[in-house]
Amino acid sequence: MRTLHAFVPFAFVLVAGCCLGGGGGSTPLSTHRLDPYGFSIDLSAAHTGGATPAGYSFRSGDGSSTVQALAAAPGAAAAQRSPLELMPGATTEVQWSRPATFGGLPGLESRVVERAPAERTHWIGSIDGPRGVVWLHLFADTRWVPGPTDGGPGTPDAGTDAGTDAGPDSTICDELVGVIFCDGFEDGFAHWGWRTETAGTVTAGTSTVYRGAAALYASTTDLSGKASITSELGTTVSSGALYVRAYVYVPSSVVSTGISFLFVGEAVAPYAGIAFEITGAGRASVYIGPLDREAAGAHVPMPRDRWVCATLTLDVGDTGRARAAIDGVSTVDEALIDVLPAGGLSRVTTGIEWSSPTQMSADVYVDEVVVSTSPIPCD
């Protein structure tokens, strides 16, 4: 996976001396205090600059990169704004955006490719800092150039970007557009907030994967078992289209009486949402939390002993629409139904998110979970 951090590695340090996070691993060469924000920024290349009307701006000695720290209104809601708001009038494309933690402080990080008026690559981080939300905006005067086969799953990539990349892509998360969240478990559960394990365990394993070196493995051993991980999306979706995709592998040994493996929902009680599940008849279905029932549709059989592409498409609203497919084959399609919990959709959960009171042991593998405002193709 590519990351802009290699252009200008940097770290953040609280003024009080407690670490706020790290990015590059190099020894910092210049330190700049951002006193109004409650911390300092350490840059591993010589940067000069200081206060500006917008906050702070530091330019590297060779002119190749700029780091800006921009103040925002206090409160977590400010950190959930689109990174494109920092670049009004520019032609841009969000390559990926995902929740991030900086030394225990919640935030959001994004990579944005600017096409015009300049060709540049941007890394944008927002942090719920000790004195309100702060945007950290790093942009390099270097266009991100993919390798000759970058974008094809599991194919050689001989191009270079932030570093030398001569192996197969471990994920396509950095190549999707309009992504709110994307993770292929290559870093374990680093991009997930917490796990739920009730008569079950959830791990990042390497024995059965769709792409890359790791995938999620969820296993339960008793009735109503749960083995899942959850992440905040960094934004709340209450209207428009929302697309969710995951690759799922269910062994033929699993006798299903009801298992949910993918869920998007609200972050407040009653924690309602929309779940992709396998019914007691072994068919793929969707549970509509606000209605407390399954959505209508063909409910095609869930394939076993192979990876399948599970996609969920929601027209979010009180009179919305829920569609789901397995490998492109429709299994659910119901319109004019309530697919909007009172708290909106702001979380994603995967693994064995729920199992029925009669469900005994179960095993599920999941890889490359994506939540997006743009359609997500299967390979």
N, C-alpha and C positions, 0 to 999 in steps of 0.2 A: 504494500500500500504506500502511496506517495504522501509526503508531508512537506509542508513549506518550511518547517522548523530548521531544516538543514541549510537554508539560505543564510539565516542569521540566528544561530542558537541564542536563546536568552533564558533567563530565570527571573523569578519574582521573589523579593524578600520583604517581609514586613518591617516597618521602621523599628518596631520593638525587637526585631532580631529573629522572630520565628519564621521559618520558611513558609512561603506561600505557594511554591510550586517550582517545576523545572522544565526546561524544554530542550537544552542542547547537550548538556554534559560537559561542556568546555569550561575552562577557567574564565570567569568574567574579567574583562579588561576595563570596563567603565561602568560606574554606578551612578544613577540619577535618582534623586529623591523626588517623589511625587507627593509632597507633604499633604496637600488637601485631600488626597485619597487614602492616606494612612499606610502607604507602603512605598518601597523603592523598586526600581526596575534595574536589573543588572544585564548588561549586554556583553556578549562574548566577542564583540568587535568594537573598535573605537567609534563611538557615536558622539556628536556634539549637537547642542541645541538647548532648548529650555522651554519656558512657558510661552504659550500662544493664546490668542483669544478663545480658541476651542479647547485648550487643555495644555498638553505638552507635545512637542515634536522633536525627534532626534534623528539626525541624518548620519549614515555611516561615512567613514573617512574617504572611502573610494567612490562614494556616491551611488552605490549599487542598491541600497535599501533605506527605508525610512520606517521608524516606529513612531506611532502616535498613541497617546493616552488621552482619551476623550471623556470628559465628565458626563454623567447622565443623572436624571432625577433619581433620588433614593427609592429603593424598593425593587423587589425581584421582577416586577412586571416590566421594568425597563430593559432588563437583560434578555427578554424574550422577543424583542423587536427584530425585524429582519436586518441582517447585516448590510443589505443593499441600501438601507437608509443612510449609511455613511458615505455613499457614492452617488448622490443625486445627479442625474444627467448623463451618467456613464452607461455604456452598453456592457452588461455584466451577465454572468452565469454562475449560479451557486453550484459548485461541484459536490459538496457535501456539507451537512450541518448536523451537529450532534451534541448532547449534553457532555460537559466536562467538569472535572473537579480540580481546583488549583489549591493545593495544600489544605484540603478540607473545605474550601469555600466553593459553593456551587456556581456554575456558569455554563456558557455555551461557546463552542468553537465552530468555525466555518472556514471553508476554503472557497474563494471566489476568483474566477478568471475574468479579467477585464479585457474586452475586445476593442473598445473605443471610449475616449479619444486616444488612449494609449493601450499597449499590449503589456499587461502586468499581471502578476499573480499576487493574491492577497490572502493573508491569514488574519482572521478577526476573532478575537476572544472577548467575551463579556463576563465580568466577575461581579458577584454580589459582595463587594468589598466592605471593609469595616466602617466606611463612611458613605455608603451608597454604591450604586452600580457604576462600574468603570468599563469603558470599551478599550481594548488594546488592539490596535490595528497595525499590522506589519505588512508592508507591501514592497516587493522586490521588482526592480526595473528589468525583469527577465520574464518572458512569456513561458508558461508551462507547456512543454512540447511532449506529447505522448510518443512512445516508441512505435515502430512500424506496425505492430499487431496489437497495440494496447487497446483494449476494449473487447477483445475476444476472450471468452472464459478459458482458463487453463492453457493458454497458448504462450509461446516464448515471447518475451519482451526485451529486445536488445537496445532499446532507447535509453536515454538518461534524462533525469529531471532534477530532483533535489539531490540525487546521488546516483551511484551506478546500480542498475537494475538489470540483471541478466537472466533472471529466472522467471518462471510462470507467475502470473498475477495470483495473489492469494485471495483476492476479493475484488469485486467490481464496485465496491462502495464509493471509490473515488472517481467513478466515471458516470454516475447517475446524476440526473438533473432534477431539481426541485425536492431534494431529499430532506426530510425532517430528522430522520434517524436511520442509521444503517450500521450493522455490525455483523461480521463474519466470525467472531470469537477467536480471531488470531491473537488477541491480547488477553485471552481468558474472558473474565467478566469485568474488565476494567471500565467498560462504558455502560455498565448496568449499576443501578442503585442498591438493590438488595435482593436477597433470595428468600423463598418460602419453601420449607421442607417439613412436611407432616407425613410421617411414615414413608419417607422418600428422600432421595438425594439428587442434586443437580450438579454436574461437573462439566468442565470443558475437556473433552477427550479427543484422542487422535486416531482411534481405531476405525471409526466410521465417519467419513466426512464427505461433503458434496464438493467443496472447493477449498483449496488452501491446506493448512496443516491441522486445523481443529474445528470441532463442531460441539454444540451442546448435547449432552446426554442426560436425560431425565429418567429416573427409575423410581417406582413406588412398590411397596411390599404389602400393603394392607388396604382395607376398605376406605374409600374417600381420601386416598392419599394425594398429596400435592408435592411437586418438585419443580419449582419454577424460579425465574428471575424477572425482575421488573425494572424498567427505566422510565424516568420522567422524559417527556418529549421536548421539554423546553419551550413549549407553546401549547395553547389550548385551541383546539379546532371545534368551532360551533356552527360552521356553515361551509358550503362548497364541497368539493370532491376530496376524498381521502382514500389513498391506495395503500394496501398492506400486502407484503409478500414474504414468504418464507419457504425454504426447501425443507421438506419433512420426510423422515424415514420411519416407518412403523413395521417392526418384525411381524411375521405371520404367527408367531407364538402368542401375541397379545390378543386375548379374547375381550373385546370391548363391550361394556355395558354403558359406556358414556365417559368420554375423555375430551377435555378441551386443551388444545395445544398452542393457540394463538389468540391474544385478547388485546383490545384497545378499549380504554374506559376512562372514567372520571377519577380524580384524585381526592374526592370528598365522599363521605357517606351518602348514599348506600353503596358507592363504588360500582355503579352499574356500567355496563359496556356491551360490546359486541364480541362474541367469541366464535372462532372456527373450531369445530369439534367433530368427533367421530361418535356416531350414535350407537345405541345398543344393537342395531342391525348391521353395524360395521360400515355405515355410509357416512359420507362427508356432508356436514350440515353447518348451519350458523345459528347460534343462539342470540336472540335480540333481548338484551337486558331490560330496556325500558318497557318492553311488552311481556317479559317473562315467558317467552315461548320461542320455538324454532321458526325460522323463516321458511316460506314456501319455496318449493323447487323440486328438481329431479332427485336430489340426494343420491348422487352416484356412489357406487362402492369405493371405499378408500383403498387404493392399491397397497400391497404389502411387499416387503423385502426389496424395495428399491426407493430411490429418491423421487419425490414428486414436487412439483411447483404448486404451492397453495397460494391463491391470490384472493384478496378481499377488497371489493370496491364499494365505497359508501358515499351516497349523496347525503351529506349530513344535514339533518333537519327534523322537525316534528312530523313533517310529511315527506320523508326522504325515501331512499331506496337502498336495498342491500343486495349485492351480487357477489357470488363466490364461484371459483372454478378450481379444478384440479387438472394440471397440465393443459389448461385452456378449455377444458370441457365444463360447461356450466353445471353447477350442482345446486345453486340457490339463486333466485331472482325474484324479489318481491318489492313492489313499489307502494307509495303512499302509506308508509309505516313510520313509526317513531324510532329513529336511530340516533336521537340526540339526548343523552343523559342530561340531567339538570346542570351538572358541573362541566359539561363539554367533554371532549376527548383529549386527554393530556398524558396518558400513560400507555405503555406497551408491555405486555407480559408474554413470555413463551416458556416452553417446557411442558410439564403437565400442570396446567393452571388450575384445573378442577377435574375431579373424577367422581362418578356417581357413588352413592352409598353401597351399591352392590359390586363396584369395580374392585377386583382383586389386584394382583400385581400387574404392572404395565411398564413398558419401555418405549421411549420416543427419542429420536435424534432430530435436531433442528440445526439448520445452517443458514447464514446470510438473511437476517431479518431486516426488512426495509419498511419504513413508513414514509410516505411521500405525498405531495400535492400534485404530482404528475404521474401518469401511468407508468407502471413498472413492468418491463417485459420479462418473460421467462426466457431462459437461454434457448 
